[in-house]
């Protein structure tokens, strides 16, 4: 009997050991396949409330940087805790490994119930009654019944859907699907999301004046009329065949994505609350942004711009103007700038941007200015700067002594004769090939391992690939 019990015990130990080594391995393998993303992409908070954002599935120990484009509305600390400060909208950005993940936060005012309770006149003393149980603030309130869908909107949408389905598109006939959003109080249609649905003939959206969001990206449509959709806050018409786009009546527009079309002109002078503009991969030769003072993001890559005035866009945080024909770029007034790329600005005969002064951009974290005719690059006291790509220029000097957070530096194919990296202890990636450098002292760059590239004739001090 004792021998039998001993065998059972041994068998249980073996099973436990197998489960410890086999099962976790499977979990690790599965975890590797998971996509890095925020736990929340949109959040609505009341003033004074908090929520915690998390960047899921990042590698252990990987650095995450949190930021808010409107700290006066919603702030975020280094742990991803968002605090609602005043009514409005803000974007919370998590940055990790050179990629950005954005959560859109809407902050609402405190409910009037609390205000009324505090300002109501105290009642006269009468027969005392038992006190009521105080309301638990964490207990969700009973939602009000949703209004029925507006009959006109339903009829108009069903007609459009029927016509589109007859041509073989992939629009949904289910009015409760994720392609449509209805206002809970009014029952009006507020959102249409037809992304890559195969639509070739543009529907009549004039019949939906309450639309606040319209997504048509990826459909080969060559014309679009949104002049009657004056409530639009978001318009996404990327990767279409538009040759013109009139948004002069869309005064509430906050986000416009019109990349990869055939636009020769784009007038955003009336869209004064515009915060997010993506107009890259078009044929724009000019872009007037002097009235767009709320602009936070601008992507105008791959156009024909010869000038770009962003002096009035003081809230700008993300600027990407690669592959244009810019002769100069002045970002002195964009002190909130976090991300800047201005690679490969060429003209017919020569490569143009010769100087770039970033000494005023104390919040800058990422810089790409490769493939220009740049002879002078002033980085200044940018203590947050973590990545610099300034390769394929004509730089003879590069001062990174004050950029103590520098993680990656790509300065190959220049005319540098020396490179002082003694104040860059976080440096992990370095490419300084094809310069005139003869020696490098990397004693203080202990994090620089095998991601180091230099010419074979460069003598190196204080570095080991192991």
Secondary structure by P-SEA (a helix, b strand, c coil): caaaaaaaaaaaaaaaaaaaccaaaaaaaaaaaccccccccbbbbcccbbbbbbbccccccbbbbbbbccccccccccccbbbbccbbbbbbbbbcccbbbbbbbbbbcccaaaaaaaccccccccccccccccccccccccccccccccaaaaaaaaaaaaaaaaacccccccccccccccccccccccbbbbccccccccccccccccccbbbbcccccccccccccccccbbbbcccccccccccccccccbbbbcccccccccccccccccbbbbcccccccccccccccccbbbbcccccccccccccccccbbbbcccccccccccccccccbbbbcccccccccccccccccccccccbbbbcccccccccccccccccbbbbcccccccccccccccccbbbbcccccccccccccccccbbbbcccccccccccccccccccccccccccccccccc
